[in-house]
């Protein structure tokens, strides 16, 4: 199995939760094809935040697992 995780600056939805970075999220087949087959410089053009209205926060609250700091 092979995968990649690329981050970028945050969009307005993610910034209040994590101001440093967010994952690059590819939503269109043409973007996925570009990521998998384009030369590096062209693939890295995808390193941009998702539109602000493309994500939705569905819950808020204090983290309660054993690793919470």
C-alpha positions in Angstrom: 0.0 0.0 0.0 1.3 3.5 -0.9 -0.1 6.8 0.2 0.9 10.4 0.7 -0.1 13.0 3.2 0.5 16.6 2.1 -0.4 19.6 4.2 -1.0 23.3 3.4 -2.1 26.5 5.1 -5.5 26.3 6.8 -8.8 27.5 5.4 -11.3 29.6 7.5 -13.1 26.5 8.7 -10.0 24.7 10.0 -8.1 27.6 11.3 -10.0 28.0 14.7 -9.3 24.3 15.4 -5.7 24.0 14.1 -4.1 27.2 13.0 -0.8 25.6 11.7 -1.9 23.4 8.8 -4.5 21.2 7.2 -4.3 18.2 4.9 -4.6 18.8 1.2 -7.9 17.3 0.2 -8.4 16.3 -3.5 -12.1 16.2 -4.4 -12.1 16.0 -8.2 -11.0 13.1 -10.3 -8.8 15.4 -12.4 -7.0 16.4 -9.3 -6.4 12.8 -8.3 -5.1 12.0 -11.7 -2.8 15.1 -11.6 -1.5 14.0 -8.2 -0.8 10.5 -9.4 0.7 11.1 -12.8 1.9 14.7 -13.3 5.5 15.9 -12.9 6.3 17.0 -9.4 6.0 20.8 -10.0 2.5 20.3 -11.6 1.4 17.9 -8.8 2.5 20.4 -6.1 0.1 23.0 -7.6 -2.5 21.1 -5.7 -1.0 22.1 -2.4 -3.7 24.6 -1.5 -6.5 24.8 1.1 -9.9 23.4 0.3 -12.7 26.0 -0.2 -13.9 27.4 3.1 -17.5 26.0 2.5 -16.3 22.5 1.6 -15.8 21.3 5.2 -18.2 21.4 8.1 -17.5 21.1 11.8 -19.9 18.5 13.1 -19.0 18.4 16.8 -17.2 20.5 19.4 -16.1 19.8 22.9 -13.3 19.0 25.2 -11.2 16.0 24.2 -11.8 13.3 26.7 -9.5 10.4 25.7 -6.5 9.3 27.7 -4.1 11.2 25.5 -5.8 14.6 26.0 -3.4 17.2 27.3 
